[in-house]
Amino acid sequence: MLEAIFGNATAEKVLLYIESRGEGYAQAIADTFDDVTLRMAQVQLARFERGGVLLSQLKGRTRLFTWNPRYAFQRELRALLRRALESLPEADRRRYFLQRRRPRRTGKPS
């Protein structure tokens, strides 16, 4: 959908992942998408960090990426990504972007 703008499908998936979760790391991104390898995710994350779109910091041994608040077009880019997420088929949104990250509280209805 946006790969023509970002250059390739992996770049699009990386940014959609970060937008949907607010942060992410290469292994989690690679594990989420069947056609994205760890190396592909690392290359895109490094490219976006060099370009000033994302920032990273080490948390333990994991390099965690988040949006760079000083990136001049952050608001516009994130609005575009939110629109792209909304236009995805429901099955894709549920499969890739709406996964629970922690268990449901005991006794809470589904």
C-alpha positions as CSV (number, residue, x, y, z in Angstrom):
1,M,0.0,0.0,0.0
2,L,2.7,2.5,1.0
3,E,5.7,0.7,-0.2
4,A,6.0,3.0,-3.3
5,I,6.5,5.9,-0.9
6,F,8.8,4.1,1.5
7,G,10.8,2.2,-1.1
8,N,9.9,-1.3,-0.1
9,A,7.3,-3.4,1.7
10,T,9.7,-4.1,4.7
11,A,10.1,-0.4,5.4
12,E,6.3,0.0,5.3
13,K,5.8,-2.9,7.7
14,V,8.4,-1.6,10.1
15,L,6.8,1.8,10.3
16,L,3.3,0.3,10.6
17,Y,4.5,-1.9,13.5
18,I,6.1,1.1,15.3
19,E,3.0,3.2,14.8
20,S,0.6,0.5,16.0
21,R,2.7,-0.3,19.1
22,G,4.5,2.9,19.8
23,E,7.9,1.1,19.9
24,G,9.5,-2.0,18.7
25,Y,12.6,-4.0,18.2
26,A,14.0,-6.0,15.2
27,Q,13.3,-9.5,16.4
28,A,9.7,-8.7,17.4
29,I,9.1,-7.2,13.9
30,A,10.6,-10.2,12.2
31,D,8.6,-12.6,14.3
32,T,5.4,-10.7,13.4
33,F,5.7,-10.8,9.6
34,D,6.2,-14.1,7.8
35,D,8.2,-12.5,5.0
36,V,10.5,-10.2,7.1
37,T,13.8,-11.6,8.3
38,L,15.7,-10.3,11.3
39,R,18.3,-8.8,9.0
40,M,15.7,-7.0,6.9
41,A,14.1,-5.5,10.0
42,Q,17.5,-4.4,11.3
43,V,18.5,-2.7,8.0
44,Q,15.2,-0.7,7.9
45,L,15.3,0.3,11.5
46,A,18.9,1.5,11.1
47,R,18.0,3.4,8.0
48,F,15.1,5.2,9.8
49,E,17.4,6.0,12.7
50,R,20.1,7.4,10.4
51,G,17.4,9.5,8.8
52,G,16.2,10.9,12.1
53,V,12.7,9.3,11.9
54,L,13.3,6.9,14.8
55,L,15.4,6.9,17.9
56,S,16.8,3.8,19.7
57,Q,18.0,3.0,23.1
58,L,19.3,-0.2,24.7
59,K,17.1,-1.9,27.3
60,G,19.2,-4.7,28.6
61,R,20.5,-6.4,25.4
62,T,17.6,-5.2,23.2
63,R,17.7,-2.1,21.1
64,L,14.3,-0.6,21.3
65,F,13.1,1.9,18.6
66,T,10.6,4.7,19.1
67,W,9.5,7.8,17.2
68,N,11.9,10.7,17.2
69,P,9.9,13.6,18.6
70,R,12.2,16.1,16.9
71,Y,11.6,14.7,13.4
72,A,10.1,17.5,11.4
73,F,7.4,15.5,9.7
74,Q,6.6,13.1,12.5
75,R,3.0,14.3,12.9
76,E,2.3,14.0,9.2
77,L,4.0,10.6,8.8
78,R,2.2,9.1,11.8
79,A,-1.2,10.4,10.4
80,L,-0.5,8.7,7.1
81,L,0.5,5.5,8.9
82,R,-2.7,5.6,11.1
83,R,-4.8,6.1,7.9
84,A,-3.0,3.1,6.3
85,L,-3.7,1.0,9.4
86,E,-7.3,1.9,9.2
87,S,-7.6,0.9,5.6
88,L,-6.1,-2.5,6.0
89,P,-8.4,-5.5,5.8
90,E,-9.7,-6.4,9.3
91,A,-8.0,-9.8,9.2
92,D,-4.6,-8.3,8.5
93,R,-5.1,-5.7,11.2
94,R,-6.0,-8.3,13.7
95,R,-3.2,-10.7,12.7
96,Y,-0.4,-8.2,12.6
97,F,-1.2,-5.1,14.6
98,L,-3.8,-5.9,17.3
99,Q,-2.1,-8.7,19.1
100,R,-2.2,-8.7,22.9
101,R,1.2,-8.1,24.5
102,R,0.2,-9.2,27.9
103,P,-2.2,-11.8,29.3
104,R,-5.8,-10.9,30.1
105,R,-6.6,-10.3,33.8
106,T,-8.0,-13.4,35.5
107,G,-11.8,-13.3,35.5
108,K,-12.1,-10.5,33.0
109,P,-14.7,-11.3,30.3
110,S,-13.6,-11.7,26.7
